Every structure is written in C-alpha cells, then in structure tokens.
Amino acid sequence: MNDKKDIGKCPHCGQEMLKWQPPVEAGWGTHPHQVCFNDDCPYYIKGWEWMENEFQQKVSYRHRYDPETGETGPIPVWSPTALRDRIVD
Ligand SMILES: [Zn+2]
C-alpha cells in the first residue's frame, strides 16, 4: 500500500503511471521508472499521428518519469503492447 504513494500521475491524461524497469542499455539506471501506459493518453495518441506525418513511421511514445532524477521524457513504442513486459509491481 505504502509504495503506491510514490506513483505519480501522468500530466497528460491524469492516470496513474506504472512502475517500469528500463533496459540496462538505455542508460537510465537500474531503478524502476514510471511510465504512462494508458492507451487513451493524448500524448500517446498524438505521437502516432505526429510520427506518421513527420517521418512516415508507425511509432509513438509514452510519457516517462524518472523518480530518482525528477526528469521526464518520451519513451518510444512501436506497438500498443511494446514495453509492457517490463512493467513491475
Ligand atoms: Zn498519460
């Protein structure tokens, strides 16, 4: 129950983000980050359109928050299920 407290909400859709373990190669450390996995998130939905229009690519990105550094940024996804295997509880 207590660790629910440090789960932030996505600034784009207001949904609770999920703890997500980045791959070591990403260079984001070994602690879990928080990622918005809401498929209705406007940030994620606009990402598909924008990448298609600008780069003709079928990719989008989700909102990511690093609780250790306080840094936020996009994380690229290539399908709605991409990266979900790294969600931790
Ligand atoms: Zn969101």
PDB file of the backbone (N, CA, C, O) and the ligand in Angstrom, with CONECT records:
HET     ZN  A 101       1
ATOM      1  N   MET A   1       0.820  -1.207   0.000  1.00  0.00           N
ATOM      2  CA  MET A   1       0.000   0.000   0.000  1.00  0.00           C
ATOM      3  C   MET A   1       0.855   1.258   0.000  1.00  0.00           C
ATOM      4  O   MET A   1       0.598   2.204  -0.745  1.00  0.00           O
ATOM      5  N   ASN A   2       1.876   1.250   0.850  1.00  0.00           N
ATOM      6  CA  ASN A   2       2.676   2.458   1.002  1.00  0.00           C
ATOM      7  C   ASN A   2       3.404   2.886  -0.261  1.00  0.00           C
ATOM      8  O   ASN A   2       3.541   4.077  -0.542  1.00  0.00           O
ATOM      9  N   ASP A   3       3.872   1.891  -1.024  1.00  0.00           N
ATOM     10  CA  ASP A   3       4.659   2.292  -2.195  1.00  0.00           C
ATOM     11  C   ASP A   3       3.779   2.878  -3.303  1.00  0.00           C
ATOM     12  O   ASP A   3       4.295   3.414  -4.284  1.00  0.00           O
ATOM     13  N   LYS A   4       2.465   2.780  -3.153  1.00  0.00           N
ATOM     14  CA  LYS A   4       1.549   3.453  -4.089  1.00  0.00           C
ATOM     15  C   LYS A   4       1.757   4.964  -4.041  1.00  0.00           C
ATOM     16  O   LYS A   4       1.497   5.672  -5.015  1.00  0.00           O
ATOM     17  N   LYS A   5       2.223   5.437  -2.909  1.00  0.00           N
ATOM     18  CA  LYS A   5       2.387   6.876  -2.694  1.00  0.00           C
ATOM     19  C   LYS A   5       3.341   7.530  -3.682  1.00  0.00           C
ATOM     20  O   LYS A   5       3.117   8.657  -4.121  1.00  0.00           O
ATOM     21  N   ASP A   6       4.409   6.815  -4.028  1.00  0.00           N
ATOM     22  CA  ASP A   6       5.365   7.489  -4.909  1.00  0.00           C
ATOM     23  C   ASP A   6       5.044   7.284  -6.386  1.00  0.00           C
ATOM     24  O   ASP A   6       5.845   7.637  -7.251  1.00  0.00           O
ATOM     25  N   ILE A   7       3.895   6.723  -6.671  1.00  0.00           N
ATOM     26  CA  ILE A   7       3.481   6.627  -8.063  1.00  0.00           C
ATOM     27  C   ILE A   7       2.810   7.937  -8.456  1.00  0.00           C
ATOM     28  O   ILE A   7       1.808   8.350  -7.873  1.00  0.00           O
ATOM     29  N   GLY A   8       3.389   8.567  -9.452  1.00  0.00           N
ATOM     30  CA  GLY A   8       2.850   9.844  -9.896  1.00  0.00           C
ATOM     31  C   GLY A   8       1.758   9.657 -10.934  1.00  0.00           C
ATOM     32  O   GLY A   8       1.537   8.559 -11.445  1.00  0.00           O
ATOM     33  N   LYS A   9       1.098  10.736 -11.225  1.00  0.00           N
ATOM     34  CA  LYS A   9       0.081  10.705 -12.265  1.00  0.00           C
ATOM     35  C   LYS A   9       0.623  11.352 -13.528  1.00  0.00           C
ATOM     36  O   LYS A   9       1.422  12.288 -13.478  1.00  0.00           O
ATOM     37  N   CYS A  10       0.179  10.842 -14.639  1.00  0.00           N
ATOM     38  CA  CYS A  10       0.612  11.385 -15.929  1.00  0.00           C
ATOM     39  C   CYS A  10       0.054  12.797 -16.102  1.00  0.00           C
ATOM     40  O   CYS A  10      -1.147  13.012 -15.939  1.00  0.00           O
ATOM     41  N   PRO A  11       0.921  13.767 -16.434  1.00  0.00           N
ATOM     42  CA  PRO A  11       0.453  15.151 -16.604  1.00  0.00           C
ATOM     43  C   PRO A  11      -0.412  15.327 -17.851  1.00  0.00           C
ATOM     44  O   PRO A  11      -1.079  16.351 -17.995  1.00  0.00           O
ATOM     45  N   HIS A  12      -0.411  14.351 -18.746  1.00  0.00           N
ATOM     46  CA  HIS A  12      -1.162  14.471 -19.999  1.00  0.00           C
ATOM     47  C   HIS A  12      -2.573  13.910 -19.894  1.00  0.00           C
ATOM     48  O   HIS A  12      -3.492  14.421 -20.534  1.00  0.00           O
ATOM     49  N   CYS A  13      -2.756  12.861 -19.091  1.00  0.00           N
ATOM     50  CA  CYS A  13      -4.080  12.245 -19.019  1.00  0.00           C
ATOM     51  C   CYS A  13      -4.582  12.093 -17.582  1.00  0.00           C
ATOM     52  O   CYS A  13      -5.752  11.768 -17.374  1.00  0.00           O
ATOM     53  N   GLY A  14      -3.725  12.320 -16.594  1.00  0.00           N
ATOM     54  CA  GLY A  14      -4.145  12.256 -15.203  1.00  0.00           C
ATOM     55  C   GLY A  14      -4.243  10.851 -14.621  1.00  0.00           C
ATOM     56  O   GLY A  14      -4.646  10.679 -13.470  1.00  0.00           O
ATOM     57  N   GLN A  15      -3.876   9.849 -15.413  1.00  0.00           N
ATOM     58  CA  GLN A  15      -3.923   8.472 -14.927  1.00  0.00           C
ATOM     59  C   GLN A  15      -2.640   8.133 -14.169  1.00  0.00           C
ATOM     60  O   GLN A  15      -1.583   8.716 -14.412  1.00  0.00           O
ATOM     61  N   GLU A  16      -2.757   7.184 -13.252  1.00  0.00           N
ATOM     62  CA  GLU A  16      -1.575   6.748 -12.528  1.00  0.00           C
ATOM     63  C   GLU A  16      -0.611   6.048 -13.473  1.00  0.00           C
ATOM     64  O   GLU A  16      -1.003   5.214 -14.289  1.00  0.00           O
ATOM     65  N   MET A  17       0.643   6.405 -13.342  1.00  0.00           N
ATOM     66  CA  MET A  17       1.653   5.752 -14.162  1.00  0.00           C
ATOM     67  C   MET A  17       2.030   4.423 -13.517  1.00  0.00           C
ATOM     68  O   MET A  17       1.747   4.184 -12.343  1.00  0.00           O
ATOM     69  N   LEU A  18       2.669   3.571 -14.297  1.00  0.00           N
ATOM     70  CA  LEU A  18       3.065   2.263 -13.795  1.00  0.00           C
ATOM     71  C   LEU A  18       4.573   2.213 -13.637  1.00  0.00           C
ATOM     72  O   LEU A  18       5.316   2.872 -14.365  1.00  0.00           O
ATOM     73  N   LYS A  19       5.011   1.414 -12.665  1.00  0.00           N
ATOM     74  CA  LYS A  19       6.451   1.224 -12.495  1.00  0.00           C
ATOM     75  C   LYS A  19       6.969   0.384 -13.643  1.00  0.00           C
ATOM     76  O   LYS A  19       6.385  -0.632 -14.022  1.00  0.00           O
ATOM     77  N   TRP A  20       8.073   0.837 -14.177  1.00  0.00           N
ATOM     78  CA  TRP A  20       8.599   0.210 -15.382  1.00  0.00           C
ATOM     79  C   TRP A  20      10.120   0.124 -15.274  1.00  0.00           C
ATOM     80  O   TRP A  20      10.795   1.096 -14.934  1.00  0.00           O
ATOM     81  N   GLN A  21      10.633  -1.060 -15.571  1.00  0.00           N
ATOM     82  CA  GLN A  21      12.068  -1.308 -15.437  1.00  0.00           C
ATOM     83  C   GLN A  21      12.774  -1.049 -16.764  1.00  0.00           C
ATOM     84  O   GLN A  21      12.556  -1.786 -17.725  1.00  0.00           O
ATOM     85  N   PRO A  22      13.610  -0.024 -16.837  1.00  0.00           N
ATOM     86  CA  PRO A  22      14.292   0.245 -18.114  1.00  0.00           C
ATOM     87  C   PRO A  22      15.365  -0.793 -18.415  1.00  0.00           C
ATOM     88  O   PRO A  22      15.975  -1.340 -17.496  1.00  0.00           O
ATOM     89  N   PRO A  23      15.600  -1.068 -19.697  1.00  0.00           N
ATOM     90  CA  PRO A  23      16.715  -1.959 -20.046  1.00  0.00           C
ATOM     91  C   PRO A  23      18.037  -1.284 -19.704  1.00  0.00           C
ATOM     92  O   PRO A  23      18.144  -0.059 -19.776  1.00  0.00           O
ATOM     93  N   VAL A  24      19.032  -2.060 -19.337  1.00  0.00           N
ATOM     94  CA  VAL A  24      20.324  -1.507 -18.933  1.00  0.00           C
ATOM     95  C   VAL A  24      20.921  -0.634 -20.044  1.00  0.00           C
ATOM     96  O   VAL A  24      21.542   0.394 -19.775  1.00  0.00           O
ATOM     97  N   GLU A  25      20.721  -1.062 -21.290  1.00  0.00           N
ATOM     98  CA  GLU A  25      21.300  -0.344 -22.435  1.00  0.00           C
ATOM     99  C   GLU A  25      20.786   1.094 -22.541  1.00  0.00           C
ATOM    100  O   GLU A  25      21.437   1.946 -23.145  1.00  0.00           O
ATOM    101  N   ALA A  26      19.629   1.357 -21.959  1.00  0.00           N
ATOM    102  CA  ALA A  26      19.064   2.702 -22.073  1.00  0.00           C
ATOM    103  C   ALA A  26      19.882   3.719 -21.278  1.00  0.00           C
ATOM    104  O   ALA A  26      19.811   4.919 -21.541  1.00  0.00           O
ATOM    105  N   GLY A  27      20.659   3.236 -20.304  1.00  0.00           N
ATOM    106  CA  GLY A  27      21.472   4.146 -19.512  1.00  0.00           C
ATOM    107  C   GLY A  27      20.655   4.968 -18.531  1.00  0.00           C
ATOM    108  O   GLY A  27      21.073   6.050 -18.119  1.00  0.00           O
ATOM    109  N   TRP A  28      19.489   4.456 -18.157  1.00  0.00           N
ATOM    110  CA  TRP A  28      18.618   5.179 -17.236  1.00  0.00           C
ATOM    111  C   TRP A  28      18.713   4.629 -15.822  1.00  0.00           C
ATOM    112  O   TRP A  28      17.834   4.885 -14.999  1.00  0.00           O
ATOM    113  N   GLY A  29      19.755   3.886 -15.533  1.00  0.00           N
ATOM    114  CA  GLY A  29      19.922   3.345 -14.196  1.00  0.00           C
ATOM    115  C   GLY A  29      19.196   2.021 -14.036  1.00  0.00           C
ATOM    116  O   GLY A  29      18.605   1.499 -14.981  1.00  0.00           O
ATOM    117  N   THR A  30      19.251   1.487 -12.817  1.00  0.00           N
ATOM    118  CA  THR A  30      18.683   0.161 -12.580  1.00  0.00           C
ATOM    119  C   THR A  30      17.411   0.232 -11.738  1.00  0.00           C
ATOM    120  O   THR A  30      16.823  -0.804 -11.426  1.00  0.00           O
ATOM    121  N   HIS A  31      16.981   1.429 -11.370  1.00  0.00           N
ATOM    122  CA  HIS A  31      15.755   1.584 -10.580  1.00  0.00           C
ATOM    123  C   HIS A  31      14.552   1.701 -11.521  1.00  0.00           C
ATOM    124  O   HIS A  31      14.708   2.099 -12.675  1.00  0.00           O
ATOM    125  N   PRO A  32      13.355   1.357 -11.036  1.00  0.00           N
ATOM    126  CA  PRO A  32      12.173   1.477 -11.888  1.00  0.00           C
ATOM    127  C   PRO A  32      11.819   2.932 -12.178  1.00  0.00           C
ATOM    128  O   PRO A  32      11.905   3.794 -11.303  1.00  0.00           O
ATOM    129  N   HIS A  33      11.429   3.181 -13.390  1.00  0.00           N
ATOM    130  CA  HIS A  33      10.898   4.484 -13.770  1.00  0.00           C
ATOM    131  C   HIS A  33       9.382   4.386 -13.750  1.00  0.00           C
ATOM    132  O   HIS A  33       8.831   3.318 -13.481  1.00  0.00           O
ATOM    133  N   GLN A  34       8.702   5.496 -14.033  1.00  0.00           N
ATOM    134  CA  GLN A  34       7.251   5.459 -14.112  1.00  0.00           C
ATOM    135  C   GLN A  34       6.846   5.854 -15.515  1.00  0.00           C
ATOM    136  O   GLN A  34       7.310   6.857 -16.060  1.00  0.00           O
ATOM    137  N   VAL A  35       5.968   5.041 -16.092  1.00  0.00           N
ATOM    138  CA  VAL A  35       5.556   5.270 -17.473  1.00  0.00           C
ATOM    139  C   VAL A  35       4.031   5.228 -17.549  1.00  0.00           C
ATOM    140  O   VAL A  35       3.385   4.400 -16.905  1.00  0.00           O
ATOM    141  N   CYS A  36       3.470   6.132 -18.346  1.00  0.00           N
ATOM    142  CA  CYS A  36       2.024   6.128 -18.563  1.00  0.00           C
ATOM    143  C   CYS A  36       1.691   5.102 -19.639  1.00  0.00           C
ATOM    144  O   CYS A  36       2.070   5.267 -20.798  1.00  0.00           O
ATOM    145  N   PHE A  37       0.978   4.040 -19.253  1.00  0.00           N
ATOM    146  CA  PHE A  37       0.599   3.007 -20.222  1.00  0.00           C
ATOM    147  C   PHE A  37      -0.868   3.112 -20.620  1.00  0.00           C
ATOM    148  O   PHE A  37      -1.461   2.140 -21.089  1.00  0.00           O
ATOM    149  N   ASN A  38      -1.442   4.275 -20.435  1.00  0.00           N
ATOM    150  CA  ASN A  38      -2.829   4.498 -20.840  1.00  0.00           C
ATOM    151  C   ASN A  38      -2.900   4.682 -22.354  1.00  0.00           C
ATOM    152  O   ASN A  38      -2.314   5.616 -22.901  1.00  0.00           O
ATOM    153  N   ASP A  39      -3.631   3.776 -23.033  1.00  0.00           N
ATOM    154  CA  ASP A  39      -3.729   3.859 -24.492  1.00  0.00           C
ATOM    155  C   ASP A  39      -4.622   5.008 -24.951  1.00  0.00           C
ATOM    156  O   ASP A  39      -4.673   5.312 -26.143  1.00  0.00           O
ATOM    157  N   ASP A  40      -5.326   5.647 -24.020  1.00  0.00           N
ATOM    158  CA  ASP A  40      -6.139   6.809 -24.365  1.00  0.00           C
ATOM    159  C   ASP A  40      -5.423   8.117 -24.019  1.00  0.00           C
ATOM    160  O   ASP A  40      -6.000   9.195 -24.153  1.00  0.00           O
ATOM    161  N   CYS A  41      -4.193   8.024 -23.584  1.00  0.00           N
ATOM    162  CA  CYS A  41      -3.440   9.225 -23.227  1.00  0.00           C
ATOM    163  C   CYS A  41      -3.235  10.094 -24.472  1.00  0.00           C
ATOM    164  O   CYS A  41      -2.755   9.597 -25.491  1.00  0.00           O
ATOM    165  N   PRO A  42      -3.592  11.384 -24.407  1.00  0.00           N
ATOM    166  CA  PRO A  42      -3.447  12.247 -25.585  1.00  0.00           C
ATOM    167  C   PRO A  42      -2.006  12.350 -26.096  1.00  0.00           C
ATOM    168  O   PRO A  42      -1.768  12.494 -27.295  1.00  0.00           O
ATOM    169  N   TYR A  43      -1.072  12.275 -25.181  1.00  0.00           N
ATOM    170  CA  TYR A  43       0.347  12.339 -25.554  1.00  0.00           C
ATOM    171  C   TYR A  43       0.714  11.169 -26.465  1.00  0.00           C
ATOM    172  O   TYR A  43       1.406  11.331 -27.470  1.00  0.00           O
ATOM    173  N   TYR A  44       0.239  10.005 -26.089  1.00  0.00           N
ATOM    174  CA  TYR A  44       0.492   8.775 -26.828  1.00  0.00           C
ATOM    175  C   TYR A  44      -0.270   8.764 -28.160  1.00  0.00           C
ATOM    176  O   TYR A  44       0.281   8.372 -29.188  1.00  0.00           O
ATOM    177  N   ILE A  45      -1.535   9.195 -28.139  1.00  0.00           N
ATOM    178  CA  ILE A  45      -2.351   9.219 -29.354  1.00  0.00           C
ATOM    179  C   ILE A  45      -1.782  10.212 -30.362  1.00  0.00           C
ATOM    180  O   ILE A  45      -1.679   9.900 -31.548  1.00  0.00           O
ATOM    181  N   LYS A  46      -1.413  11.403 -29.902  1.00  0.00           N
ATOM    182  CA  LYS A  46      -0.850  12.406 -30.816  1.00  0.00           C
ATOM    183  C   LYS A  46       0.493  11.952 -31.367  1.00  0.00           C
ATOM    184  O   LYS A  46       0.873  12.315 -32.480  1.00  0.00           O
ATOM    185  N   GLY A  47       1.210  11.154 -30.580  1.00  0.00           N
ATOM    186  CA  GLY A  47       2.509  10.647 -31.016  1.00  0.00           C
ATOM    187  C   GLY A  47       2.425   9.853 -32.300  1.00  0.00           C
ATOM    188  O   GLY A  47       3.266   9.996 -33.187  1.00  0.00           O
ATOM    189  N   TRP A  48       1.399   9.007 -32.396  1.00  0.00           N
ATOM    190  CA  TRP A  48       1.225   8.201 -33.616  1.00  0.00           C
ATOM    191  C   TRP A  48       1.027   9.113 -34.813  1.00  0.00           C
ATOM    192  O   TRP A  48       1.686   8.940 -35.838  1.00  0.00           O
ATOM    193  N   GLU A  49       0.125  10.085 -34.698  1.00  0.00           N
ATOM    194  CA  GLU A  49      -0.179  10.992 -35.806  1.00  0.00           C
ATOM    195  C   GLU A  49       1.049  11.795 -36.195  1.00  0.00           C
ATOM    196  O   GLU A  49       1.383  11.921 -37.373  1.00  0.00           O
ATOM    197  N   TRP A  50       1.708  12.327 -35.195  1.00  0.00           N
ATOM    198  CA  TRP A  50       2.848  13.201 -35.457  1.00  0.00           C
ATOM    199  C   TRP A  50       3.991  12.451 -36.154  1.00  0.00           C
ATOM    200  O   TRP A  50       4.565  12.940 -37.127  1.00  0.00           O
ATOM    201  N   MET A  51       4.308  11.262 -35.641  1.00  0.00           N
ATOM    202  CA  MET A  51       5.405  10.496 -36.226  1.00  0.00           C
ATOM    203  C   MET A  51       5.067  10.042 -37.640  1.00  0.00           C
ATOM    204  O   MET A  51       5.942   9.977 -38.503  1.00  0.00           O
ATOM    205  N   GLU A  52       3.787   9.726 -37.875  1.00  0.00           N
ATOM    206  CA  GLU A  52       3.336   9.317 -39.202  1.00  0.00           C
ATOM    207  C   GLU A  52       3.472  10.487 -40.184  1.00  0.00           C
ATOM    208  O   GLU A  52       3.980  10.323 -41.293  1.00  0.00           O
ATOM    209  N   ASN A  53       3.010  11.671 -39.759  1.00  0.00           N
ATOM    210  CA  ASN A  53       3.055  12.835 -40.629  1.00  0.00           C
ATOM    211  C   ASN A  53       4.479  13.309 -40.886  1.00  0.00           C
ATOM    212  O   ASN A  53       4.833  13.649 -42.015  1.00  0.00           O
ATOM    213  N   GLU A  54       5.283  13.330 -39.847  1.00  0.00           N
ATOM    214  CA  GLU A  54       6.620  13.900 -39.971  1.00  0.00           C
ATOM    215  C   GLU A  54       7.626  12.913 -40.555  1.00  0.00           C
ATOM    216  O   GLU A  54       8.485  13.287 -41.354  1.00  0.00           O
ATOM    217  N   PHE A  55       7.513  11.661 -40.153  1.00  0.00           N
ATOM    218  CA  PHE A  55       8.565  10.701 -40.514  1.00  0.00           C
ATOM    219  C   PHE A  55       8.036   9.458 -41.217  1.00  0.00           C
ATOM    220  O   PHE A  55       8.804   8.545 -41.523  1.00  0.00           O
ATOM    221  N   GLN A  56       6.695   9.414 -41.484  1.00  0.00           N
ATOM    222  CA  GLN A  56       6.084   8.231 -42.090  1.00  0.00           C
ATOM    223  C   GLN A  56       6.464   6.965 -41.330  1.00  0.00           C
ATOM    224  O   GLN A  56       6.751   5.924 -41.921  1.00  0.00           O
ATOM    225  N   GLN A  57       6.457   7.082 -39.997  1.00  0.00           N
ATOM    226  CA  GLN A  57       6.831   5.928 -39.188  1.00  0.00           C
ATOM    227  C   GLN A  57       5.687   5.538 -38.275  1.00  0.00           C
ATOM    228  O   GLN A  57       5.001   6.390 -37.711  1.00  0.00           O
ATOM    229  N   LYS A  58       5.494   4.244 -38.141  1.00  0.00           N
ATOM    230  CA  LYS A  58       4.440   3.721 -37.269  1.00  0.00           C
ATOM    231  C   LYS A  58       5.002   3.536 -35.862  1.00  0.00           C
ATOM    232  O   LYS A  58       5.149   2.414 -35.377  1.00  0.00           O
ATOM    233  N   VAL A  59       5.302   4.628 -35.238  1.00  0.00           N
ATOM    234  CA  VAL A  59       5.767   4.585 -33.850  1.00  0.00           C
ATOM    235  C   VAL A  59       5.102   5.715 -33.075  1.00  0.00           C
ATOM    236  O   VAL A  59       4.587   6.665 -33.665  1.00  0.00           O
ATOM    237  N   SER A  60       5.117   5.607 -31.780  1.00  0.00           N
ATOM    238  CA  SER A  60       4.646   6.682 -30.928  1.00  0.00           C
ATOM    239  C   SER A  60       5.548   6.703 -29.701  1.00  0.00           C
ATOM    240  O   SER A  60       6.605   6.072 -29.683  1.00  0.00           O
ATOM    241  N   TYR A  61       5.119   7.433 -28.679  1.00  0.00           N
ATOM    242  CA  TYR A  61       5.900   7.443 -27.452  1.00  0.00           C
ATOM    243  C   TYR A  61       4.972   7.628 -26.275  1.00  0.00           C
ATOM    244  O   TYR A  61       3.865   8.151 -26.404  1.00  0.00           O
ATOM    245  N   ARG A  62       5.441   7.193 -25.140  1.00  0.00           N
ATOM    246  CA  ARG A  62       4.683   7.329 -23.903  1.00  0.00           C
ATOM    247  C   ARG A  62       5.443   8.257 -22.965  1.00  0.00           C
ATOM    248  O   ARG A  62       6.645   8.478 -23.111  1.00  0.00           O
ATOM    249  N   HIS A  63       4.703   8.792 -21.997  1.00  0.00           N
ATOM    250  CA  HIS A  63       5.309   9.711 -21.038  1.00  0.00           C
ATOM    251  C   HIS A  63       6.071   8.927 -19.971  1.00  0.00           C
ATOM    252  O   HIS A  63       5.536   7.983 -19.389  1.00  0.00           O
ATOM    253  N   ARG A  64       7.307   9.316 -19.718  1.00  0.00           N
ATOM    254  CA  ARG A  64       8.155   8.631 -18.734  1.00  0.00           C
ATOM    255  C   ARG A  64       8.641   9.604 -17.675  1.00  0.00           C
ATOM    256  O   ARG A  64       8.957  10.757 -17.967  1.00  0.00           O
ATOM    257  N   TYR A  65       8.696   9.123 -16.450  1.00  0.00           N
ATOM    258  CA  TYR A  65       9.175   9.932 -15.329  1.00  0.00           C
ATOM    259  C   TYR A  65      10.213   9.136 -14.551  1.00  0.00           C
ATOM    260  O   TYR A  65       9.984   7.980 -14.198  1.00  0.00           O
ATOM    261  N   ASP A  66      11.338   9.751 -14.291  1.00  0.00           N
ATOM    262  CA  ASP A  66      12.391   9.115 -13.503  1.00  0.00           C
ATOM    263  C   ASP A  66      12.308   9.647 -12.080  1.00  0.00           C
ATOM    264  O   ASP A  66      12.661  10.799 -11.828  1.00  0.00           O
ATOM    265  N   PRO A  67      11.842   8.813 -11.140  1.00  0.00           N
ATOM    266  CA  PRO A  67      11.632   9.320  -9.775  1.00  0.00           C
ATOM    267  C   PRO A  67      12.929   9.685  -9.069  1.00  0.00           C
ATOM    268  O   PRO A  67      12.904  10.415  -8.078  1.00  0.00           O
ATOM    269  N   GLU A  68      14.056   9.193  -9.556  1.00  0.00           N
ATOM    270  CA  GLU A  68      15.323   9.480  -8.898  1.00  0.00           C
ATOM    271  C   GLU A  68      15.874  10.849  -9.296  1.00  0.00           C
ATOM    272  O   GLU A  68      16.433  11.557  -8.458  1.00  0.00           O
ATOM    273  N   THR A  69      15.724  11.218 -10.539  1.00  0.00           N
ATOM    274  CA  THR A  69      16.258  12.498 -11.005  1.00  0.00           C
ATOM    275  C   THR A  69      15.156  13.542 -11.183  1.00  0.00           C
ATOM    276  O   THR A  69      15.442  14.732 -11.314  1.00  0.00           O
ATOM    277  N   GLY A  70      13.897  13.095 -11.188  1.00  0.00           N
ATOM    278  CA  GLY A  70      12.788  14.019 -11.413  1.00  0.00           C
ATOM    279  C   GLY A  70      12.621  14.392 -12.874  1.00  0.00           C
ATOM    280  O   GLY A  70      11.825  15.266 -13.217  1.00  0.00           O
ATOM    281  N   GLU A  71      13.377  13.723 -13.728  1.00  0.00           N
ATOM    282  CA  GLU A  71      13.381  14.021 -15.144  1.00  0.00           C
ATOM    283  C   GLU A  71      12.211  13.320 -15.866  1.00  0.00           C
ATOM    284  O   GLU A  71      11.878  12.178 -15.551  1.00  0.00           O
ATOM    285  N   THR A  72      11.608  14.002 -16.816  1.00  0.00           N
ATOM    286  CA  THR A  72      10.576  13.371 -17.627  1.00  0.00           C
ATOM    287  C   THR A  72      10.988  13.403 -19.087  1.00  0.00           C
ATOM    288  O   THR A  72      11.791  14.238 -19.503  1.00  0.00           O
ATOM    289  N   GLY A  73      10.425  12.479 -19.861  1.00  0.00           N
ATOM    290  CA  GLY A  73      10.743  12.460 -21.279  1.00  0.00           C
ATOM    291  C   GLY A  73       9.934  11.412 -21.994  1.00  0.00           C
ATOM    292  O   GLY A  73       9.272  10.590 -21.361  1.00  0.00           O
ATOM    293  N   PRO A  74       9.982  11.436 -23.328  1.00  0.00           N
ATOM    294  CA  PRO A  74       9.249  10.445 -24.098  1.00  0.00           C
ATOM    295  C   PRO A  74       9.991   9.122 -24.153  1.00  0.00           C
ATOM    296  O   PRO A  74      11.221   9.085 -24.132  1.00  0.00           O
ATOM    297  N   ILE A  75       9.242   8.052 -24.222  1.00  0.00           N
ATOM    298  CA  ILE A  75       9.855   6.761 -24.458  1.00  0.00           C
ATOM    299  C   ILE A  75       9.192   6.158 -25.689  1.00  0.00           C
ATOM    300  O   ILE A  75       7.974   5.976 -25.704  1.00  0.00           O
ATOM    301  N   PRO A  76       9.977   5.845 -26.727  1.00  0.00           N
ATOM    302  CA  PRO A  76       9.388   5.375 -27.982  1.00  0.00           C
ATOM    303  C   PRO A  76       8.776   3.979 -27.866  1.00  0.00           C
ATOM    304  O   PRO A  76       9.343   3.091 -27.229  1.00  0.00           O
ATOM    305  N   VAL A  77       7.620   3.800 -28.484  1.00  0.00           N
ATOM    306  CA  VAL A  77       6.979   2.485 -28.563  1.00  0.00           C
ATOM    307  C   VAL A  77       6.567   2.227 -30.010  1.00  0.00           C
ATOM    308  O   VAL A  77       6.220   3.158 -30.736  1.00  0.00           O
ATOM    309  N   TRP A  78       6.606   0.981 -30.419  1.00  0.00           N
ATOM    310  CA  TRP A  78       6.309   0.607 -31.799  1.00  0.00           C
ATOM    311  C   TRP A  78       4.979  -0.124 -31.910  1.00  0.00           C
ATOM    312  O   TRP A  78       4.534  -0.449 -33.010  1.00  0.00           O
ATOM    313  N   SER A  79       4.342  -0.384 -30.763  1.00  0.00           N
ATOM    314  CA  SER A  79       3.017  -1.012 -30.767  1.00  0.00           C
ATOM    315  C   SER A  79       2.379  -0.761 -29.411  1.00  0.00           C
ATOM    316  O   SER A  79       3.070  -0.388 -28.463  1.00  0.00           O
ATOM    317  N   PRO A  80       1.045  -0.963 -29.305  1.00  0.00           N
ATOM    318  CA  PRO A  80       0.392  -0.714 -28.013  1.00  0.00           C
ATOM    319  C   PRO A  80       0.887  -1.634 -26.900  1.00  0.00           C
ATOM    320  O   PRO A  80       0.753  -1.315 -25.719  1.00  0.00           O
ATOM    321  N   THR A  81       1.454  -2.767 -27.278  1.00  0.00           N
ATOM    322  CA  THR A  81       1.901  -3.710 -26.252  1.00  0.00           C
ATOM    323  C   THR A  81       3.398  -3.595 -25.975  1.00  0.00           C
ATOM    324  O   THR A  81       3.906  -4.226 -25.048  1.00  0.00           O
ATOM    325  N   ALA A  82       4.100  -2.800 -26.767  1.00  0.00           N
ATOM    326  CA  ALA A  82       5.540  -2.669 -26.603  1.00  0.00           C
ATOM    327  C   ALA A  82       5.874  -2.188 -25.188  1.00  0.00           C
ATOM    328  O   ALA A  82       5.189  -1.323 -24.642  1.00  0.00           O
ATOM    329  N   LEU A  83       6.905  -2.740 -24.617  1.00  0.00           N
ATOM    330  CA  LEU A  83       7.474  -2.361 -23.321  1.00  0.00           C
ATOM    331  C   LEU A  83       6.658  -2.838 -22.113  1.00  0.00           C
ATOM    332  O   LEU A  83       7.100  -2.722 -20.970  1.00  0.00           O
ATOM    333  N   ARG A  84       5.466  -3.374 -22.382  1.00  0.00           N
ATOM    334  CA  ARG A  84       4.616  -3.792 -21.268  1.00  0.00           C
ATOM    335  C   ARG A  84       5.216  -4.958 -20.485  1.00  0.00           C
ATOM    336  O   ARG A  84       4.879  -5.178 -19.321  1.00  0.00           O
ATOM    337  N   ASP A  85       6.101  -5.695 -21.135  1.00  0.00           N
ATOM    338  CA  ASP A  85       6.730  -6.833 -20.443  1.00  0.00           C
ATOM    339  C   ASP A  85       7.693  -6.364 -19.356  1.00  0.00           C
ATOM    340  O   ASP A  85       8.168  -7.171 -18.556  1.00  0.00           O
ATOM    341  N   ARG A  86       7.982  -5.065 -19.325  1.00  0.00           N
ATOM    342  CA  ARG A  86       8.900  -4.551 -18.312  1.00  0.00           C
ATOM    343  C   ARG A  86       8.187  -3.829 -17.165  1.00  0.00           C
ATOM    344  O   ARG A  86       8.827  -3.217 -16.309  1.00  0.00           O
ATOM    345  N   ILE A  87       6.875  -3.909 -17.162  1.00  0.00           N
ATOM    346  CA  ILE A  87       6.118  -3.310 -16.050  1.00  0.00           C
ATOM    347  C   ILE A  87       6.340  -4.152 -14.803  1.00  0.00           C
ATOM    348  O   ILE A  87       6.239  -5.378 -14.851  1.00  0.00           O
ATOM    349  N   VAL A  88       6.640  -3.501 -13.691  1.00  0.00           N
ATOM    350  CA  VAL A  88       6.849  -4.214 -12.428  1.00  0.00           C
ATOM    351  C   VAL A  88       5.822  -3.740 -11.408  1.00  0.00           C
ATOM    352  O   VAL A  88       5.304  -2.628 -11.512  1.00  0.00           O
ATOM    353  N   ASP A  89       5.524  -4.599 -10.402  1.00  0.00           N
ATOM    354  CA  ASP A  89       4.653  -4.044  -9.361  1.00  0.00           C
ATOM    355  C   ASP A  89       5.355  -3.877  -8.038  1.00  0.00           C
ATOM    356  O   ASP A  89       4.747  -3.421  -7.070  1.00  0.00           O
TER     357      ASP A  89
HETATM  358 ZN    ZN A 101      -0.855   9.673 -19.906  1.00  0.00          ZN2+
END
